[in-house]
Amino acid sequence: AELLQAQAQLWCHTFGYLKSMALQSAIKLGIPTAIHRCGGAASLSELHVALPVPASKRPCLSRLMKLLIAMGVFGEGEPGVYSLTPVSRLLVEDVDDSQTCLSQFTAMATSPFHFAASQRLPEWLKNEDDAAAETPFMMAHGAGFFGCTSRDLEFSELFNEAMGAEIVVRECAEVFAGVTSLVDVGGGDGTTVKAIAKAFPHVRCSVLELPQVVDGVPVDGTVEFVAGDMMEFIPPADVVLLKVRVWPWNSTY
């Protein structure tokens, strides 16, 4: 019995990546938003109408939904009627400012860029030439994270959208009490600090980014953009915002 349990657990780990891919598929197909537009619950036939899935592949949609239900992404009150759960409510895209949408962040985190980098981890660990590939991400793509965002417009836009700060502004407003200046290190196109500047006009916000990123960002006067490298210089401010932009320097990416 112990061996059978271990084998079942091993299979779960082996095919664990399918959960991330199922979640990514739900986002790209717009399933959470479609269910939301149906009033929070939708039948399979309603999803067939709402989603861009050809008739020949509709049987596969029900299989995808079964996996997502088992993951807790969706619920099923009665057979064939799917409902939102707290998880999938975070993936609904047409929400007002009082709600949070994490679909862009999840899509970015499950993108082929990260998936391909994770597949190079064994090779990177055995590689003795650290200078040739500082991280598995660089080994997979020939460039660091920000190098990829600067040359891939779609991935760059996805990353910038994923870094929105609405949830921070709404749920953690007390963090900004007494703050007069803030610099977002590696802040991309300024999506995050623009949201902060809008909510807290008294805070002087700036973004530190690589020169090639700053050169391509439209200037609207909301925030100040500073060209530079965080490893060499960070502009002085009351608060330095890093978020998850330290990913490219850890041992995985």
C-alpha positions in Angstrom: 0.0 0.0 0.0 2.9 2.4 0.8 4.5 1.7 -2.6 1.2 2.3 -4.4 0.8 5.6 -2.6 4.3 6.6 -3.4 3.7 5.8 -7.1 0.5 7.8 -7.1 2.3 10.7 -5.5 5.1 10.4 -8.1 2.6 10.6 -10.9 1.1 13.7 -9.5 4.5 15.4 -9.4 5.4 14.1 -12.9 2.3 15.6 -14.5 2.1 18.6 -12.2 3.0 21.0 -15.1 -0.3 20.2 -16.7 -2.0 22.1 -13.9 -0.1 25.3 -14.8 -0.9 24.7 -18.5 -4.6 24.2 -17.7 -4.7 27.4 -15.7 -2.9 29.2 -18.6 -5.5 27.8 -21.0 -8.4 29.0 -18.9 -6.9 32.5 -18.9 -6.1 32.7 -22.6 -9.6 31.3 -23.6 -11.2 33.7 -21.2 -13.2 31.1 -19.3 -13.4 33.0 -15.9 -14.6 36.2 -17.7 -17.1 34.2 -19.7 -18.6 32.6 -16.6 -18.7 36.0 -14.9 -20.6 37.5 -17.8 -23.1 34.7 -17.5 -23.9 35.8 -14.0 -21.3 33.7 -12.2 -22.4 30.3 -13.5 -22.4 28.8 -17.0 -23.4 25.6 -18.6 -21.1 23.8 -21.1 -23.3 24.9 -24.0 -23.1 28.5 -22.9 -19.3 28.2 -22.8 -19.4 26.7 -26.3 -21.1 29.9 -27.5 -18.9 32.3 -25.5 -15.4 30.8 -26.1 -13.3 30.8 -29.3 -13.2 27.0 -29.4 -14.1 25.3 -32.7 -16.9 22.6 -32.7 -14.5 19.8 -33.4 -12.6 20.5 -30.1 -15.5 21.2 -27.8 -15.5 17.7 -26.3 -12.0 18.5 -25.0 -13.3 21.6 -23.2 -15.3 19.5 -20.8 -12.1 17.5 -20.0 -10.2 20.7 -19.3 -13.0 22.0 -17.0 -12.9 18.7 -15.1 -9.2 19.2 -14.3 -9.8 22.9 -13.4 -12.6 21.8 -11.1 -10.4 19.3 -9.4 -7.8 22.0 -8.9 -10.4 24.3 -7.2 -10.2 26.9 -10.0 -13.9 26.4 -10.8 -16.9 24.8 -9.0 -19.7 22.5 -10.3 -22.9 22.9 -8.4 -24.8 20.6 -10.7 -23.4 18.4 -13.5 -22.3 20.5 -16.5 -22.9 23.9 -14.8 -19.6 25.7 -13.8 -19.3 28.4 -11.3 -16.6 30.8 -10.1 -14.5 30.1 -7.0 -12.4 32.6 -5.0 -9.5 31.5 -7.2 -11.2 32.1 -10.6 -12.7 35.4 -9.4 -9.1 36.7 -9.3 -8.9 35.9 -13.0 -12.0 37.8 -14.2 -10.7 40.6 -16.5 -13.7 42.9 -16.9 -13.9 44.0 -13.2 -14.2 47.4 -11.6 -11.5 49.1 -9.5 -12.9 47.5 -6.3 -11.8 44.1 -7.5 -8.4 42.5 -8.2 -7.5 40.8 -11.5 -4.4 38.6 -11.5 -4.9 37.0 -14.9 -2.0 38.9 -16.5 0.4 38.0 -13.7 -0.6 34.3 -13.9 -0.3 34.3 -17.7 3.2 35.9 -17.4 4.4 33.4 -14.8 3.2 30.4 -16.9 4.6 31.8 -20.1 6.9 29.7 -22.4 9.8 31.9 -21.3 9.7 30.7 -17.7 8.8 27.1 -18.7 11.7 26.8 -21.1 14.1 28.2 -18.4 12.9 25.7 -15.8 13.6 22.8 -18.3 17.2 23.9 -18.5 17.8 23.7 -14.8 19.5 20.2 -14.8 21.8 21.3 -17.7 22.6 24.6 -16.0 23.5 22.9 -12.7 26.0 20.6 -14.5 27.5 23.4 -16.6 30.9 24.5 -15.3 31.1 27.6 -17.4 29.2 30.2 -15.3 30.2 33.1 -17.6 28.4 31.5 -20.6 25.1 31.1 -18.8 24.7 32.9 -15.5 21.1 31.5 -15.0 18.9 28.8 -16.5 16.9 31.6 -18.0 19.9 33.0 -19.9 20.9 29.5 -21.0 17.4 29.0 -22.5 17.0 32.3 -24.2 20.5 33.7 -24.7 19.6 36.8 -22.7 18.5 37.8 -19.2 14.9 38.5 -18.3 14.9 42.2 -19.2 16.8 41.4 -22.3 13.9 39.2 -23.4 11.3 41.8 -22.5 13.2 44.5 -24.5 13.2 42.3 -27.7 9.8 40.7 -27.4 7.0 43.3 -27.4 4.2 40.9 -26.5 6.1 39.5 -23.5 7.1 43.0 -22.4 3.5 44.2 -22.5 2.3 41.1 -20.5 5.0 41.7 -17.9 4.1 45.4 -17.5 0.4 44.6 -17.2 1.2 41.9 -14.6 3.0 44.4 -12.4 0.0 46.6 -11.7 -0.2 48.0 -8.2 -4.0 48.3 -7.7 -4.2 45.6 -5.0 -1.3 47.3 -3.1 -2.9 50.7 -3.3 -6.3 49.4 -2.2 -5.3 46.9 0.5 -2.0 48.4 1.9 -2.6 52.1 1.8 -1.1 52.5 5.3 2.3 51.6 3.8 2.5 54.9 2.1 1.7 57.0 5.2 4.5 59.6 5.6 6.1 58.7 2.3 7.1 61.6 0.1 9.2 59.9 -2.6 9.4 56.4 -4.1 11.5 54.8 -6.8 10.4 51.6 -8.6 13.6 49.7 -9.4 13.1 47.9 -12.7 9.7 49.5 -13.0 9.2 48.9 -16.8 6.8 51.3 -18.3 5.8 52.7 -15.0 2.5 50.8 -14.7 2.9 50.3 -10.9 4.1 53.7 -9.9 1.5 55.4 -12.1 -1.2 53.7 -10.0 0.6 54.7 -6.8 1.0 58.3 -8.0 -2.7 58.5 -8.9 -3.8 57.2 -5.5 -1.2 59.3 -3.5 -0.5 62.6 -5.4 1.8 63.8 -2.7 4.3 61.0 -3.4 7.0 61.9 -5.9 7.4 58.7 -8.0 10.2 57.7 -10.3 11.3 54.6 -12.2 14.8 53.2 -12.6 15.1 51.2 -15.7 17.7 50.2 -18.3 18.4 52.8 -20.9 16.9 50.8 -23.8 13.7 50.5 -21.8 13.5 54.2 -20.8 14.1 55.2 -24.5 10.9 53.4 -25.5 8.6 54.6 -22.8 6.2 57.5 -23.7 6.6 60.4 -21.2 3.4 61.9 -19.8 4.8 63.7 -16.8 3.1 61.5 -14.2 6.4 59.9 -13.1 10.1 60.5 -13.7 12.1 57.9 -15.6 15.8 57.4 -14.7 18.0 55.4 -17.0 20.5 53.2 -15.2 21.5 49.9 -13.7 20.3 48.9 -10.2 23.6 47.1 -9.7 25.4 50.4 -10.0 23.1 53.1 -8.7 19.6 53.6 -7.2 18.2 57.1 -7.0 17.6 58.3 -3.4 14.0 58.1 -2.1 12.0 57.4 1.0 10.9 54.0 -0.4 12.6 51.6 -2.9 10.1 49.4 -4.5 11.4 46.0 -5.8 8.3 43.8 -6.1 9.2 40.5 -7.8 11.7 42.1 -10.2 14.6 40.5 -8.4 13.6 37.2 -10.2 16.3 37.4 -12.9 19.1 37.4 -10.3 18.1 34.4 -8.2 19.5 30.9 -8.9 16.6 29.8 -11.0 16.1 32.7 -13.5 
